[in-house]
Structures are given as structure tokens and as C-alpha cells.
Amino acid sequence: MTLEAVMMIARMTVETTLAVSAPILVAGLVAGLVVSIFQAVTQIHEMTLTFIPKIIAVGVAVAVFFTFMMNHMLEFTVKMLTTFPNFIQ
């Protein structure tokens, strides 16, 4: 296996990881930011208040983006399985 092949596999892996995890991370970030602004405005500083909205936002994001994430992971898997025999020489 050449260095170029290893670098291509690593690049594809990182790109797939970022693409699959980005919607969930953004949803959690937005929910946390909204809750933080709400806490600052109302001066309610309850630590457990941030967890429930984040869990709900992440759950909704997984439900909404599930087909995108699965298609992206399936495409990556098929590409890796079809090109992997070419790397072994």
C-alpha cells in the first residue's frame, strides 16, 4: 500500500466523519447557545436546564438527518470496499 493510498483513505475517513457528525454537533451547539442566552436573560442558572434541550435537539437532528448520514456512510463503505483490493499489491 502506497503513501498516497493511505493518505486518500485517511482524507476520505475524516471527510465522512465530519459530514456525518456535523448536523448533530450544530444542533447541540445551537440548543446550548439558546439555553445560555435564556439563562442569561432570566438569571436562572440551573445546571440541569441545559441537558434536556440539548438531548431533544440532538434527537431531532438525528431523526431529520438520518437518511443523509446513512447514505453518506453507505457511499463511503461501498467506495472503500470496491477500491480496497486495488490498494493491496
N, C-alpha and C positions, 0 to 999 in steps of 0.2 A: 504494500500500500504506500503510495507516494505522499509526500508532504502536502501537495495540492489537494489530493483526495481527502486527507484528514481535515484540512482547513475548510474545504467545501462542506463536509459533514458537520463540522463544528458551527459554521456560519448558518447552515440551514436549521440546525437544532436551536440555536439562540434565537433566530428569527421566528421560528414556530413557537417557542416558549413565550416570547414577548407578545406575539399576536394572540395567543390563546389566553394569556393571563391579563392582558391589558384591560379588557372590558370589566372584569371583576375588580381589579385594583382601582380603576377610575370610579366605579360605583361606590366602593368603600371610602375612597378619598372624598368624593362629593358629599356623601352622607355624613362623614365625620366633620367636614367643614360646615355644613348646615347646622349640625347639632352644636358645634362650638360657637357659631355665631348666635344661635338661640340661647345658649347658656350665658354668653357674654351680655346679651341684651337683657335677659331676665334675671341675671345674677343668681341663677340656680347652678351650683357647682356640685352636682351629684355625679360621681364617677361611673355608676352603673347606667346612667342615662344614655351614654354613647354606644353601648353594645347592642341594644335591641334594634335601633335604626340601621346600624351597620349590617347586622345579620339579615335584616329584611331586605336591604338594598343589594347585598351580595346574592341573596336567594333570587330576587327578581332578575338581577343581571345574568345569573346562571340560566334561569328559565328563558329569558329573552335571547341570549346569545348562544344557547346550547347547540343549535344546528350549525352556526358559524364555527364554533370551536371544534365540534366533531368533524365537520367537513375538512377543516384545516389540518387536524391531526390525522385524519384518514388519508388525505392527499400526501402528507409528509411520510406516513408509513408506507404507502404504496410506492412513492418515489424512492425511499430508502431500500425497500425490498427488491425493486426492479433494478436499481443501479448497483447494489452491493456486490453481486457477482462480478461486475466489471472491475471492481477495486482489487479483488484478490487475484493476483497473477503470479 
